[in-house]
Amino acid sequence: MDALSFMLWPLIASLILPWLLVYLGLHIVQRGVIFVDLALAQTAAFGTCIALLLGYDTHDWQSYAFSLGFTFVGAVVLTFTRSRDQRVPQEALIGIVYVVAAAAAILALSKGSGGSEELQRSLVGELLVVRPTEVMKTFALFVGVGVVHFMFRKTFFAISADPDRATASGINVRWWDFVFYMLFGLVVTSFVHIGGVLLVFSYLVVPAVCATYLVNSIVARFAVGWAIATLASVVSLFITAKADLPIGAAIVCVLGVCLILAAMAARLLKLKPRPDSTH
């Protein structure tokens, strides 16, 4: 009973939060900017490191403000690095943002005590000791962002599927990219404080890729991706309780196994994905 009580809020967090990450992951996969979430998550972690260097606690609002501010800067950079005639692939620039943010975080943590522990926390999060208030605040934020995405879903999906066609139809792609990445940064910043950089990346990308292997429509991909994320979370929590392992790393590894199984199933069943299917 003690173990069940201890795992209650980690379980609730892993059940009610990943749905929006899975949905955003579908956009990321369609856009072909797979590592954008990793770059923004690392930027958010760097903001937290700066706050710690200035003497604030990880759970202080100032820490969250620093994290959000640096993430928004990263979102602006990503918005203005995408163009129709790119001399340098945007994925290369995204990788540079990630590497610079990671290196800057290491430099910042080297000046404070407990730097190695904080670096590990930024990677794997603190899901096992997550506060109930933090889970509910993050869930409320996710619902708000989800409502905005639902209201403008046609515009967001049009840009993710074919930005050139969206431009030709009169959509201001740069403005909507800015809105997308700002909302995306808000989600990533909120979740990286709970799950860490690796778990954010895994929840965003792995279920979306698994679903892309298995089904074609956006609705079906969202349902399958959410189911995979939920299953991986529950299995990982069970493994963690039995073997006393880090929960964040366990979820990442189980999601990796799910990806292998999905790829094998798609190959054995000879499934042919249609990336342009949005119905």
DRENVEX-18083 format. One line per field, with one value per residue: z, y, x of N, C-alpha, C in turn; residue number from 1. Coordinates in nm, 2 decimals. Last residue first. Layout:
n_Z = (Z; ...)
n_Y = (Y; ...)
n_X = (X; ...)
ca_Z = (Z; ...)
ca_Y = (Y; ...)
ca_X = (X; ...)
c_Z = (Z; ...)
c_Y = (Y; ...)
c_X = (X; ...)
k = (NUM; ...)
***
This chain:
n_Z = (-4.25; -4.37; -4.54; -4.62; -4.56; -4.54; -4.50; -4.54; -4.40; -4.38; -4.15; -4.10; -4.08; -3.86; -3.67; -3.65; -3.56; -3.31; -3.18; -3.17; -3.01; -2.77; -2.69; -2.64; -2.42; -2.24; -2.22; -2.11; -1.87; -1.74; -1.71; -1.52; -1.30; -1.21; -1.02; -0.85; -0.94; -0.89; -0.97; -1.23; -1.35; -1.32; -1.47; -1.73; -1.77; -1.78; -2.00; -2.22; -2.23; -2.30; -2.55; -2.69; -2.68; -2.83; -3.08; -3.14; -3.15; -3.35; -3.57; -3.61; -3.68; -3.91; -4.07; -4.07; -3.86; -3.81; -3.83; -3.68; -3.42; -3.39; -3.40; -3.17; -2.96; -3.00; -2.96; -2.70; -2.52; -2.58; -2.50; -2.22; -2.14; -2.16; -1.99; -1.73; -1.61; -1.48; -1.63; -1.88; -1.89; -1.93; -2.16; -2.35; -2.35; -2.44; -2.69; -2.82; -2.82; -2.99; -3.22; -3.31; -3.34; -3.55; -3.75; -3.79; -3.91; -4.14; -4.29; -4.33; -4.60; -4.87; -5.02; -5.03; -4.77; -4.80; -4.99; -4.83; -4.61; -4.56; -4.29; -4.12; -4.23; -4.19; -3.91; -3.84; -3.96; -3.83; -3.56; -3.39; -3.19; -3.10; -2.99; -2.78; -2.63; -2.56; -2.39; -2.18; -2.11; -2.02; -1.78; -1.64; -1.61; -1.45; -1.22; -1.15; -1.10; -0.89; -0.69; -0.64; -0.74; -0.79; -0.75; -0.99; -1.18; -1.23; -1.51; -1.66; -1.71; -1.48; -1.30; -1.39; -1.32; -1.05; -0.99; -1.08; -0.90; -0.63; -0.65; -0.96; -1.19; -1.35; -1.45; -1.67; -1.83; -1.88; -2.02; -2.25; -2.37; -2.42; -2.60; -2.81; -2.89; -2.97; -3.18; -3.35; -3.42; -3.56; -3.78; -3.90; -3.96; -4.17; -4.38; -4.55; -4.73; -4.82; -4.92; -4.73; -4.38; -4.05; -3.86; -3.72; -3.53; -3.38; -3.24; -3.09; -2.93; -2.78; -2.64; -2.50; -2.33; -2.17; -2.03; -1.90; -1.72; -1.58; -1.47; -1.30; -1.12; -1.01; -0.87; -0.75; -0.78; -0.76; -0.61; -0.69; -0.73; -0.98; -1.05; -1.09; -1.33; -1.50; -1.50; -1.63; -1.88; -1.95; -1.98; -2.21; -2.39; -2.39; -2.51; -2.76; -2.86; -2.85; -3.04; -3.27; -3.39; -3.62; -3.83; -4.01; -3.99; -3.89; -3.64; -3.52; -3.52; -3.35; -3.11; -3.03; -2.94; -2.74; -2.56; -2.49; -2.34; -2.11; -1.87; -1.75; -1.69; -1.55; -1.33; -1.21; -1.14; -0.96; -0.77; -0.68; -0.56; -0.29; -0.28; -0.35; -0.13; 0.07; 0.00)
n_Y = (1.26; 1.31; 1.18; 1.20; 0.97; 0.66; 0.35; 0.03; -0.28; -0.55; -0.69; -0.67; -0.39; -0.33; -0.48; -0.35; -0.10; -0.18; -0.28; -0.04; 0.11; -0.03; 0.01; 0.29; 0.29; 0.17; 0.38; 0.59; 0.47; 0.46; 0.72; 0.79; 0.62; 0.43; 0.14; -0.09; -0.31; -0.25; 0.01; 0.00; -0.17; 0.00; 0.22; 0.09; 0.03; 0.29; 0.40; 0.23; 0.29; 0.57; 0.56; 0.40; 0.57; 0.79; 0.66; 0.59; 0.85; 0.98; 0.81; 0.86; 1.13; 1.11; 0.79; 0.55; 0.33; 0.25; 0.45; 0.64; 0.54; 0.56; 0.84; 0.91; 0.79; 0.94; 1.23; 1.30; 1.12; 1.18; 1.45; 1.42; 1.25; 1.40; 1.63; 1.59; 1.58; 1.83; 2.03; 1.97; 2.07; 2.34; 2.35; 2.24; 2.43; 2.66; 2.57; 2.55; 2.82; 2.90; 2.75; 2.86; 3.13; 3.10; 2.99; 3.20; 3.38; 3.23; 3.20; 3.32; 3.19; 3.18; 2.96; 2.96; 2.87; 2.61; 2.52; 2.53; 2.36; 2.09; 2.00; 2.23; 2.39; 2.24; 2.22; 2.49; 2.53; 2.34; 2.42; 2.62; 2.49; 2.31; 2.48; 2.59; 2.35; 2.29; 2.50; 2.42; 2.17; 2.24; 2.39; 2.18; 2.02; 2.19; 2.19; 1.92; 1.88; 2.07; 1.96; 1.71; 1.70; 1.41; 1.21; 1.08; 1.27; 1.45; 1.42; 1.34; 1.59; 1.74; 1.56; 1.56; 1.83; 1.81; 1.65; 1.81; 2.03; 2.08; 2.43; 2.60; 2.61; 2.41; 2.50; 2.65; 2.45; 2.30; 2.49; 2.52; 2.27; 2.28; 2.49; 2.39; 2.17; 2.29; 2.46; 2.26; 2.13; 2.34; 2.36; 2.11; 2.14; 2.33; 2.33; 2.63; 2.77; 2.74; 2.87; 2.91; 2.88; 2.90; 3.06; 3.18; 2.99; 2.94; 3.19; 3.17; 2.95; 3.05; 3.24; 3.06; 2.95; 3.16; 3.19; 2.95; 2.96; 3.19; 3.10; 2.89; 3.04; 3.19; 3.02; 2.73; 2.48; 2.51; 2.83; 3.07; 3.15; 3.17; 2.91; 2.85; 3.00; 2.85; 2.61; 2.69; 2.74; 2.48; 2.36; 2.50; 2.39; 2.13; 2.17; 2.26; 2.03; 1.84; 1.95; 1.93; 1.70; 1.68; 1.81; 1.74; 1.79; 1.54; 1.54; 1.76; 1.67; 1.46; 1.59; 1.70; 1.46; 1.39; 1.60; 1.56; 1.32; 1.31; 1.37; 1.16; 0.96; 1.06; 1.16; 0.93; 0.81; 1.00; 0.97; 0.70; 0.59; 0.59; 0.41; 0.18; 0.16; 0.12; -0.12)
n_X = (-0.74; -0.50; -0.23; 0.03; 0.16; 0.06; 0.23; 0.15; 0.24; 0.31; 0.32; 0.59; 0.63; 0.47; 0.59; 0.84; 0.76; 0.65; 0.88; 1.04; 0.87; 0.86; 1.13; 1.11; 0.94; 1.11; 1.30; 1.14; 1.06; 1.32; 1.39; 1.19; 1.23; 1.51; 1.40; 1.31; 1.17; 0.90; 0.85; 0.94; 0.75; 0.52; 0.60; 0.61; 0.34; 0.24; 0.38; 0.31; 0.03; 0.04; 0.17; -0.02; -0.24; -0.14; -0.11; -0.37; -0.49; -0.33; -0.38; -0.65; -0.64; -0.48; -0.45; -0.29; -0.08; 0.19; 0.38; 0.26; 0.28; 0.56; 0.58; 0.43; 0.58; 0.84; 0.80; 0.71; 0.82; 1.10; 1.13; 1.06; 1.26; 1.49; 1.45; 1.19; 0.93; 0.90; 1.01; 0.92; 0.66; 0.69; 0.84; 0.66; 0.45; 0.59; 0.68; 0.43; 0.35; 0.57; 0.53; 0.28; 0.34; 0.53; 0.37; 0.21; 0.39; 0.47; 0.24; -0.05; -0.23; -0.29; -0.23; 0.04; 0.10; 0.01; 0.19; 0.42; 0.38; 0.20; 0.16; 0.18; -0.01; -0.24; -0.24; -0.29; -0.55; -0.70; -0.69; -0.77; -0.90; -0.71; -0.52; -0.66; -0.70; -0.43; -0.38; -0.56; -0.46; -0.21; -0.28; -0.39; -0.15; 0.00; -0.15; -0.14; 0.13; 0.17; 0.02; 0.16; 0.50; 0.70; 0.88; 0.90; 0.99; 1.20; 1.44; 1.65; 1.79; 1.79; 1.91; 2.17; 2.23; 2.20; 2.42; 2.63; 2.62; 2.64; 2.72; 2.82; 2.95; 2.86; 2.62; 2.71; 2.82; 2.60; 2.45; 2.60; 2.57; 2.30; 2.29; 2.45; 2.29; 2.05; 2.13; 2.23; 1.99; 1.87; 2.04; 1.98; 1.71; 1.71; 2.00; 2.09; 1.96; 1.62; 1.36; 1.17; 1.27; 1.33; 1.43; 1.23; 1.15; 1.38; 1.39; 1.16; 1.22; 1.44; 1.29; 1.13; 1.32; 1.39; 1.14; 1.11; 1.32; 1.25; 1.01; 1.09; 1.24; 1.04; 0.89; 1.08; 1.18; 1.45; 1.54; 1.80; 2.06; 2.16; 2.18; 1.91; 1.87; 2.03; 1.89; 1.65; 1.76; 1.83; 1.58; 1.50; 1.69; 1.60; 1.36; 1.43; 1.57; 1.37; 1.20; 1.34; 1.41; 1.25; 1.10; 0.90; 0.64; 0.54; 0.66; 0.53; 0.26; 0.29; 0.36; 0.13; 0.01; 0.18; 0.15; -0.12; -0.09; 0.07; -0.10; -0.24; -0.05; 0.16; 0.02; -0.07; 0.18; 0.28; 0.07; 0.12; 0.34; 0.29; 0.07; 0.21; 0.38; 0.20; 0.08)
ca_Z = (-4.21; -4.25; -4.49; -4.65; -4.47; -4.63; -4.45; -4.62; -4.39; -4.50; -4.21; -4.12; -4.19; -3.99; -3.71; -3.69; -3.69; -3.42; -3.21; -3.24; -3.14; -2.84; -2.72; -2.74; -2.55; -2.28; -2.27; -2.24; -1.97; -1.77; -1.80; -1.65; -1.37; -1.24; -1.13; -0.80; -0.95; -0.86; -0.83; -1.14; -1.35; -1.26; -1.33; -1.66; -1.76; -1.68; -1.87; -2.18; -2.20; -2.17; -2.44; -2.67; -2.62; -2.69; -3.01; -3.12; -3.06; -3.22; -3.52; -3.57; -3.56; -3.80; -4.05; -4.16; -3.91; -3.80; -3.88; -3.82; -3.48; -3.38; -3.50; -3.30; -2.99; -3.02; -3.09; -2.82; -2.53; -2.60; -2.63; -2.31; -2.14; -2.24; -2.13; -1.78; -1.67; -1.43; -1.49; -1.86; -1.87; -1.81; -2.04; -2.32; -2.31; -2.31; -2.59; -2.80; -2.75; -2.86; -3.14; -3.28; -3.25; -3.43; -3.70; -3.73; -3.79; -4.03; -4.23; -4.29; -4.46; -4.80; -4.98; -5.15; -4.81; -4.70; -5.02; -4.95; -4.59; -4.68; -4.40; -4.10; -4.24; -4.32; -3.99; -3.79; -4.00; -3.98; -3.60; -3.52; -3.25; -3.16; -3.11; -2.89; -2.68; -2.64; -2.51; -2.24; -2.16; -2.14; -1.89; -1.67; -1.68; -1.58; -1.29; -1.18; -1.20; -1.02; -0.74; -0.69; -0.65; -0.85; -0.64; -0.88; -1.18; -1.09; -1.43; -1.63; -1.81; -1.60; -1.29; -1.41; -1.46; -1.12; -0.95; -1.14; -1.04; -0.67; -0.58; -0.83; -1.10; -1.30; -1.33; -1.56; -1.78; -1.81; -1.90; -2.16; -2.32; -2.33; -2.47; -2.74; -2.84; -2.86; -3.06; -3.30; -3.35; -3.44; -3.69; -3.86; -3.86; -4.04; -4.33; -4.44; -4.77; -4.71; -4.99; -4.84; -4.50; -4.15; -3.93; -3.82; -3.62; -3.47; -3.33; -3.19; -3.02; -2.87; -2.72; -2.59; -2.43; -2.26; -2.11; -2.01; -1.81; -1.65; -1.55; -1.42; -1.20; -1.08; -0.99; -0.74; -0.77; -0.89; -0.61; -0.68; -0.60; -0.92; -1.03; -0.98; -1.21; -1.47; -1.45; -1.49; -1.81; -1.93; -1.87; -2.09; -2.37; -2.33; -2.38; -2.67; -2.85; -2.77; -2.90; -3.22; -3.27; -3.51; -3.74; -4.03; -4.02; -4.02; -3.74; -3.54; -3.60; -3.48; -3.18; -3.08; -3.05; -2.85; -2.62; -2.57; -2.46; -2.24; -1.94; -1.79; -1.76; -1.68; -1.42; -1.26; -1.23; -1.09; -0.85; -0.72; -0.71; -0.34; -0.24; -0.43; -0.27; 0.07; 0.00)
ca_Y = (1.24; 1.39; 1.15; 1.31; 1.09; 0.77; 0.48; 0.14; -0.16; -0.48; -0.67; -0.80; -0.46; -0.26; -0.51; -0.49; -0.11; -0.11; -0.37; -0.16; 0.16; -0.01; -0.12; 0.24; 0.35; 0.10; 0.25; 0.61; 0.50; 0.33; 0.64; 0.86; 0.61; 0.57; 0.20; 0.03; -0.31; -0.38; -0.03; 0.08; -0.21; -0.13; 0.24; 0.14; -0.08; 0.20; 0.46; 0.24; 0.16; 0.52; 0.64; 0.35; 0.44; 0.81; 0.72; 0.49; 0.75; 1.03; 0.82; 0.72; 1.09; 1.19; 0.92; 0.66; 0.38; 0.15; 0.31; 0.66; 0.55; 0.43; 0.76; 0.96; 0.75; 0.79; 1.17; 1.38; 1.13; 1.05; 1.41; 1.51; 1.20; 1.28; 1.64; 1.60; 1.46; 1.71; 2.04; 1.93; 1.92; 2.29; 2.41; 2.17; 2.29; 2.66; 2.60; 2.43; 2.72; 2.96; 2.73; 2.72; 3.09; 3.17; 2.91; 3.08; 3.42; 3.27; 3.08; 3.38; 3.17; 3.30; 2.98; 3.00; 3.01; 2.70; 2.52; 2.61; 2.50; 2.15; 1.91; 2.11; 2.43; 2.28; 2.10; 2.42; 2.61; 2.33; 2.29; 2.65; 2.60; 2.26; 2.40; 2.68; 2.43; 2.20; 2.49; 2.55; 2.18; 2.16; 2.45; 2.29; 1.97; 2.15; 2.32; 1.98; 1.80; 2.08; 2.09; 1.71; 1.75; 1.53; 1.30; 1.00; 1.23; 1.41; 1.48; 1.24; 1.49; 1.80; 1.59; 1.44; 1.79; 1.89; 1.60; 1.68; 2.05; 1.99; 2.31; 2.58; 2.72; 2.39; 2.41; 2.72; 2.56; 2.24; 2.44; 2.63; 2.31; 2.17; 2.50; 2.51; 2.15; 2.19; 2.51; 2.36; 2.06; 2.29; 2.47; 2.14; 2.04; 2.37; 2.26; 2.53; 2.72; 2.73; 2.85; 2.82; 2.96; 2.82; 2.98; 3.26; 3.05; 2.84; 3.15; 3.28; 2.94; 2.94; 3.29; 3.15; 2.86; 3.10; 3.30; 2.99; 2.85; 3.18; 3.22; 2.86; 2.93; 3.26; 3.07; 2.87; 2.49; 2.45; 2.68; 3.03; 3.12; 3.30; 2.98; 2.79; 3.04; 2.99; 2.62; 2.65; 2.85; 2.58; 2.32; 2.52; 2.54; 2.16; 2.11; 2.35; 2.16; 1.82; 1.93; 2.06; 1.73; 1.58; 1.88; 1.69; 1.90; 1.59; 1.44; 1.76; 1.79; 1.44; 1.50; 1.79; 1.54; 1.30; 1.58; 1.68; 1.33; 1.29; 1.47; 1.28; 0.92; 0.99; 1.25; 1.03; 0.74; 0.97; 1.10; 0.75; 0.59; 0.66; 0.55; 0.23; 0.17; 0.24; 0.00)
ca_X = (-0.88; -0.53; -0.36; -0.06; 0.19; 0.04; 0.19; 0.21; 0.16; 0.33; 0.19; 0.53; 0.70; 0.44; 0.46; 0.84; 0.83; 0.57; 0.77; 1.09; 0.90; 0.74; 1.08; 1.20; 0.89; 0.99; 1.34; 1.21; 0.96; 1.24; 1.47; 1.20; 1.11; 1.46; 1.48; 1.37; 1.31; 0.95; 0.81; 1.01; 0.89; 0.52; 0.58; 0.74; 0.44; 0.19; 0.39; 0.45; 0.08; -0.02; 0.23; 0.12; -0.25; -0.18; 0.01; -0.27; -0.54; -0.34; -0.24; -0.61; -0.72; -0.44; -0.52; -0.27; -0.21; 0.08; 0.41; 0.28; 0.15; 0.49; 0.65; 0.39; 0.44; 0.83; 0.84; 0.67; 0.68; 1.04; 1.16; 0.99; 1.12; 1.48; 1.47; 1.32; 0.99; 0.84; 1.03; 1.06; 0.68; 0.61; 0.89; 0.79; 0.43; 0.51; 0.77; 0.51; 0.27; 0.55; 0.65; 0.30; 0.24; 0.56; 0.49; 0.15; 0.32; 0.57; 0.30; 0.08; -0.19; -0.31; -0.37; -0.03; 0.13; -0.05; 0.05; 0.42; 0.39; 0.26; 0.16; 0.27; 0.13; -0.21; -0.22; -0.17; -0.43; -0.69; -0.63; -0.70; -0.97; -0.83; -0.48; -0.61; -0.81; -0.51; -0.30; -0.57; -0.59; -0.22; -0.21; -0.47; -0.27; 0.05; -0.13; -0.27; 0.06; 0.24; -0.02; 0.02; 0.40; 0.63; 0.85; 0.87; 0.86; 1.18; 1.33; 1.55; 1.78; 1.74; 1.77; 2.10; 2.24; 2.11; 2.29; 2.61; 2.60; 2.54; 2.73; 2.74; 2.98; 3.00; 2.62; 2.64; 2.91; 2.71; 2.39; 2.58; 2.70; 2.35; 2.21; 2.49; 2.43; 2.05; 2.06; 2.32; 2.09; 1.81; 2.03; 2.11; 1.74; 1.67; 1.88; 2.13; 2.09; 1.72; 1.49; 1.14; 1.24; 1.27; 1.53; 1.29; 1.05; 1.33; 1.50; 1.17; 1.11; 1.46; 1.40; 1.06; 1.25; 1.49; 1.20; 1.01; 1.31; 1.38; 1.01; 1.00; 1.30; 1.15; 0.83; 1.03; 1.03; 1.39; 1.51; 1.66; 2.02; 2.13; 2.30; 1.98; 1.79; 2.06; 2.03; 1.65; 1.70; 1.94; 1.67; 1.43; 1.69; 1.73; 1.36; 1.36; 1.64; 1.49; 1.15; 1.31; 1.48; 1.24; 1.20; 1.04; 0.72; 0.50; 0.70; 0.68; 0.30; 0.24; 0.46; 0.23; -0.05; 0.16; 0.28; -0.08; -0.18; 0.13; -0.02; -0.32; -0.17; 0.19; 0.09; -0.17; 0.09; 0.36; 0.08; -0.01; 0.34; 0.40; 0.05; 0.10; 0.44; 0.29; 0.00)
c_Z = (-4.12; -4.21; -4.37; -4.60; -4.50; -4.55; -4.56; -4.57; -4.47; -4.51; -4.34; -4.19; -4.21; -4.11; -3.84; -3.74; -3.74; -3.55; -3.32; -3.27; -3.23; -2.99; -2.81; -2.78; -2.66; -2.41; -2.32; -2.30; -2.10; -1.87; -1.83; -1.75; -1.51; -1.33; -1.14; -0.90; -0.90; -0.85; -0.79; -0.99; -1.24; -1.24; -1.26; -1.52; -1.69; -1.66; -1.76; -2.04; -2.15; -2.13; -2.30; -2.55; -2.59; -2.62; -2.86; -3.05; -3.04; -3.12; -3.38; -3.51; -3.51; -3.67; -3.92; -4.13; -4.00; -3.86; -3.90; -3.89; -3.63; -3.45; -3.50; -3.41; -3.13; -3.04; -3.10; -2.95; -2.66; -2.61; -2.67; -2.46; -2.22; -2.24; -2.21; -1.94; -1.72; -1.48; -1.42; -1.71; -1.83; -1.78; -1.92; -2.18; -2.27; -2.26; -2.45; -2.69; -2.72; -2.77; -3.00; -3.19; -3.21; -3.32; -3.56; -3.68; -3.72; -3.90; -4.12; -4.21; -4.43; -4.65; -4.90; -5.12; -4.93; -4.73; -4.93; -5.00; -4.71; -4.66; -4.52; -4.22; -4.21; -4.33; -4.13; -3.88; -3.96; -4.02; -3.75; -3.58; -3.39; -3.24; -3.18; -3.01; -2.80; -2.71; -2.61; -2.38; -2.24; -2.20; -2.02; -1.79; -1.72; -1.67; -1.43; -1.26; -1.24; -1.13; -0.87; -0.75; -0.71; -0.75; -0.68; -0.76; -1.06; -1.08; -1.29; -1.55; -1.79; -1.71; -1.41; -1.40; -1.49; -1.27; -1.03; -1.11; -1.11; -0.82; -0.63; -0.77; -0.96; -1.19; -1.27; -1.43; -1.66; -1.75; -1.81; -2.03; -2.22; -2.28; -2.37; -2.60; -2.76; -2.80; -2.94; -3.17; -3.29; -3.36; -3.56; -3.75; -3.81; -3.93; -4.19; -4.39; -4.67; -4.76; -4.89; -4.92; -4.62; -4.27; -4.04; -3.89; -3.74; -3.57; -3.43; -3.29; -3.13; -2.98; -2.83; -2.69; -2.54; -2.37; -2.21; -2.10; -1.93; -1.76; -1.64; -1.52; -1.32; -1.17; -1.07; -0.87; -0.76; -0.89; -0.74; -0.67; -0.58; -0.78; -0.96; -0.95; -1.08; -1.34; -1.42; -1.43; -1.66; -1.86; -1.85; -1.97; -2.24; -2.31; -2.31; -2.53; -2.75; -2.75; -2.81; -3.07; -3.22; -3.38; -3.61; -3.95; -4.05; -4.07; -3.88; -3.64; -3.63; -3.57; -3.32; -3.16; -3.11; -2.97; -2.74; -2.63; -2.55; -2.36; -2.08; -1.87; -1.82; -1.75; -1.56; -1.36; -1.29; -1.19; -0.97; -0.81; -0.76; -0.49; -0.30; -0.41; -0.36; -0.07; 0.00)
c_Y = (1.12; 1.37; 1.23; 1.29; 1.20; 0.90; 0.58; 0.27; -0.05; -0.35; -0.59; -0.79; -0.60; -0.34; -0.45; -0.53; -0.25; -0.12; -0.31; -0.25; 0.04; 0.03; -0.12; 0.10; 0.30; 0.15; 0.17; 0.47; 0.52; 0.36; 0.51; 0.78; 0.68; 0.56; 0.34; 0.10; -0.19; -0.38; -0.16; 0.04; -0.13; -0.18; 0.10; 0.17; -0.03; 0.09; 0.37; 0.30; 0.16; 0.39; 0.59; 0.43; 0.38; 0.67; 0.74; 0.54; 0.64; 0.93; 0.88; 0.73; 0.95; 1.15; 0.98; 0.79; 0.51; 0.20; 0.23; 0.53; 0.57; 0.43; 0.62; 0.88; 0.79; 0.75; 1.02; 1.30; 1.20; 1.05; 1.27; 1.47; 1.29; 1.23; 1.52; 1.60; 1.47; 1.59; 1.91; 1.94; 1.89; 2.15; 2.35; 2.22; 2.22; 2.52; 2.61; 2.45; 2.60; 2.87; 2.79; 2.69; 2.94; 3.13; 2.97; 2.99; 3.29; 3.31; 3.12; 3.27; 3.24; 3.30; 3.10; 3.02; 3.05; 2.84; 2.62; 2.62; 2.59; 2.30; 1.97; 2.02; 2.31; 2.32; 2.13; 2.30; 2.54; 2.41; 2.28; 2.53; 2.63; 2.37; 2.34; 2.59; 2.52; 2.27; 2.40; 2.55; 2.32; 2.17; 2.38; 2.37; 2.08; 2.10; 2.29; 2.11; 1.87; 2.01; 2.11; 1.84; 1.75; 1.57; 1.43; 1.09; 1.16; 1.36; 1.42; 1.29; 1.39; 1.70; 1.65; 1.47; 1.66; 1.86; 1.68; 1.63; 1.92; 1.99; 2.21; 2.45; 2.70; 2.50; 2.39; 2.63; 2.63; 2.35; 2.37; 2.59; 2.43; 2.21; 2.40; 2.52; 2.27; 2.18; 2.42; 2.42; 2.15; 2.21; 2.43; 2.25; 2.06; 2.27; 2.31; 2.47; 2.62; 2.69; 2.85; 2.79; 2.86; 2.91; 2.90; 3.19; 3.11; 2.89; 3.04; 3.24; 3.05; 2.93; 3.18; 3.21; 2.95; 3.02; 3.25; 3.09; 2.89; 3.08; 3.22; 2.98; 2.90; 3.16; 3.14; 2.92; 2.63; 2.48; 2.64; 2.87; 3.09; 3.28; 3.11; 2.86; 2.98; 3.04; 2.76; 2.65; 2.82; 2.70; 2.42; 2.48; 2.57; 2.31; 2.14; 2.30; 2.25; 1.95; 1.91; 2.06; 1.87; 1.63; 1.80; 1.76; 1.85; 1.70; 1.48; 1.66; 1.79; 1.55; 1.47; 1.71; 1.63; 1.37; 1.49; 1.66; 1.45; 1.31; 1.44; 1.38; 1.05; 0.95; 1.19; 1.12; 0.84; 0.90; 1.08; 0.87; 0.66; 0.69; 0.64; 0.37; 0.23; 0.26; 0.13)
c_X = (-0.89; -0.67; -0.39; -0.20; 0.09; 0.05; 0.16; 0.15; 0.23; 0.24; 0.19; 0.40; 0.63; 0.51; 0.42; 0.70; 0.83; 0.63; 0.68; 0.97; 0.95; 0.77; 0.96; 1.17; 0.98; 0.94; 1.22; 1.25; 1.03; 1.14; 1.39; 1.27; 1.12; 1.34; 1.43; 1.46; 1.39; 1.10; 0.88; 0.98; 0.97; 0.67; 0.58; 0.72; 0.57; 0.29; 0.35; 0.47; 0.23; 0.03; 0.17; 0.19; -0.11; -0.19; -0.02; -0.15; -0.44; -0.38; -0.24; -0.47; -0.67; -0.51; -0.47; -0.33; -0.18; -0.05; 0.28; 0.31; 0.16; 0.36; 0.59; 0.45; 0.40; 0.68; 0.80; 0.69; 0.63; 0.89; 1.09; 1.01; 1.03; 1.33; 1.44; 1.33; 1.13; 0.92; 0.99; 1.09; 0.82; 0.64; 0.82; 0.84; 0.55; 0.49; 0.71; 0.61; 0.35; 0.46; 0.64; 0.42; 0.26; 0.47; 0.53; 0.26; 0.27; 0.50; 0.40; 0.16; -0.06; -0.28; -0.40; -0.18; 0.05; -0.02; -0.02; 0.27; 0.38; 0.27; 0.23; 0.27; 0.22; -0.06; -0.18; -0.14; -0.30; -0.57; -0.61; -0.63; -0.90; -0.90; -0.61; -0.58; -0.77; -0.63; -0.38; -0.50; -0.61; -0.36; -0.22; -0.41; -0.36; -0.07; -0.08; -0.25; -0.06; 0.18; 0.05; -0.02; 0.26; 0.52; 0.78; 0.83; 0.81; 1.03; 1.32; 1.44; 1.66; 1.72; 1.71; 1.95; 2.16; 2.11; 2.18; 2.47; 2.56; 2.52; 2.62; 2.76; 2.90; 3.03; 2.76; 2.64; 2.84; 2.80; 2.51; 2.53; 2.69; 2.49; 2.26; 2.42; 2.48; 2.19; 2.07; 2.26; 2.19; 1.91; 1.97; 2.12; 1.89; 1.71; 1.84; 2.00; 2.15; 1.85; 1.60; 1.27; 1.22; 1.23; 1.46; 1.41; 1.12; 1.23; 1.46; 1.28; 1.12; 1.35; 1.43; 1.17; 1.19; 1.43; 1.30; 1.07; 1.22; 1.37; 1.14; 1.00; 1.22; 1.22; 0.94; 0.98; 0.98; 1.24; 1.44; 1.64; 1.87; 2.07; 2.28; 2.11; 1.86; 1.99; 2.07; 1.79; 1.69; 1.88; 1.78; 1.51; 1.61; 1.75; 1.49; 1.36; 1.57; 1.56; 1.27; 1.26; 1.45; 1.30; 1.20; 1.14; 0.86; 0.59; 0.66; 0.72; 0.45; 0.28; 0.42; 0.34; 0.05; 0.10; 0.27; 0.05; -0.15; 0.04; 0.03; -0.23; -0.24; 0.07; 0.12; -0.10; -0.01; 0.27; 0.17; 0.01; 0.21; 0.40; 0.16; 0.07; 0.33; 0.35; 0.09)
k = (279; 278; 277; 276; 275; 274; 273; 272; 271; 270; 269; 268; 267; 266; 265; 264; 263; 262; 261; 260; 259; 258; 257; 256; 255; 254; 253; 252; 251; 250; 249; 248; 247; 246; 245; 244; 243; 242; 241; 240; 239; 238; 237; 236; 235; 234; 233; 232; 231; 230; 229; 228; 227; 226; 225; 224; 223; 222; 221; 220; 219; 218; 217; 216; 215; 214; 213; 212; 211; 210; 209; 208; 207; 206; 205; 204; 203; 202; 201; 200; 199; 198; 197; 196; 195; 194; 193; 192; 191; 190; 189; 188; 187; 186; 185; 184; 183; 182; 181; 180; 179; 178; 177; 176; 175; 174; 173; 172; 171; 170; 169; 168; 167; 166; 165; 164; 163; 162; 161; 160; 159; 158; 157; 156; 155; 154; 153; 152; 151; 150; 149; 148; 147; 146; 145; 144; 143; 142; 141; 140; 139; 138; 137; 136; 135; 134; 133; 132; 131; 130; 129; 128; 127; 126; 125; 124; 123; 122; 121; 120; 119; 118; 117; 116; 115; 114; 113; 112; 111; 110; 109; 108; 107; 106; 105; 104; 103; 102; 101; 100; 99; 98; 97; 96; 95; 94; 93; 92; 91; 90; 89; 88; 87; 86; 85; 84; 83; 82; 81; 80; 79; 78; 77; 76; 75; 74; 73; 72; 71; 70; 69; 68; 67; 66; 65; 64; 63; 62; 61; 60; 59; 58; 57; 56; 55; 54; 53; 52; 51; 50; 49; 48; 47; 46; 45; 44; 43; 42; 41; 40; 39; 38; 37; 36; 35; 34; 33; 32; 31; 30; 29; 28; 27; 26; 25; 24; 23; 22; 21; 20; 19; 18; 17; 16; 15; 14; 13; 12; 11; 10; 9; 8; 7; 6; 5; 4; 3; 2; 1)
***
